[in-house]
Structure formats: structure tokens, C-alpha cells
Amino acid sequence: MFIPDRMYDTVYDIPDGYFTENGIKYLFVDIDNTLVPYENTSPTKENLMWFEKLKKLGITLLLVSNNGEERAKEYVKDVGYKYMADMKKPLIKRYKAFMKENGANKDNSMAIGDQIFTDIASAKRIGMKAVLVKPINDKKTAFFIFKRIMEKPFLAVYKSREKRRNKTKREGNI
């Protein structure tokens, strides 16, 4: 439940082919520290270019946040994407409602976020693919430092699986 399907440094590093190979039509993306630092209230130029690329790939972007309504609303006000604030991730009740409201299901959807215990856990509980990206600006509070320490065993499992997968690929077994 806490192991991402893939890990990348940023959302921009995810190959277009990864979305198409997995039949992704709906992309649920966390806002804070995944797309922009907490202090940014609007999308960056890079965000906007990436959003445009997703649109060309036929992917519907849906923004999700554990932060309050005002924060999410401020971020999307100039881009018009659908969003849901106060998601309460890793709980999935609101997530499932947002999926249903937008015609998404676990097979045609993927989540992207910077935190294992919220973003990845909620996606995996639903049964959809989940991509972990590095936090843009990692908070240095005691809570976030503790959370990053607790994530380490799950990151180690992911890296071990990737190492085996890449070895199998090199040996021509895939």
C-alpha cells in the first residue's frame, strides 16, 4: 500500500509513454510540493506547459489537496481545472466521490504526489497506479522530518524492486 509504482524527480520527468502504456485518461495530481512549493499560489510556467502536454495526450487533469478550499481555489483560478480540497488523504471517501463525479475509475486513473503516507497510500487503497515525486521544498518541521524517516523503508523496497526489474530487462526476460 505504501510502495509507489514509479518514482521520478519531478512530474516533468514522467515519460509520456508511461501514461499511454498504462491507459491513463485521468491524472490526480497533488498541488503542494508536487507542482509548486507551499508558498506559491498559482501555477508556474512549467506547470502550464506540462498541463498543455497532458491535454494533448488526452489526459484529464484533476487537482487534489489536503489543504483547505481557499488554497486550492487560488491555485486553479486562472487555469480552470477541476479540483478537490480538504481531501483527507489517505482516507478515500472524498477521493472516490471525486473520481465518480468525473467519470474516472481505478483502471484509467493515476495519482501523482510527493508523500507516501497520503498521496501514494490513498491511490493504492483505491487500486490505481501511483507515482511518487521528490518534494519541491521539503519542510524541516519535526513532523515532516519524522515522516520522511518513516518513508525510508518503503523507498528501499521500491528501489530493490526497480533493481530486480531492470536486471530482468537487461537479461531479456521481459
Secondary structure, DSSP 8 states (H G I E B T S, - for coil): ----SEEESSGGGS-HHHHHHTT--EEEEE-BTTTB-TT--S--HHHHHHHHHHHHTT-EEEEE-SS-HHHHHHHHTTT--EEE----TT--HHHHHHHHHTT--TTSEEEEES-IIIIIHHHHHHT-EEEEE--SS---SHHHHHHHHHHHHHHHHHHHHHHHHHHHHHTT--
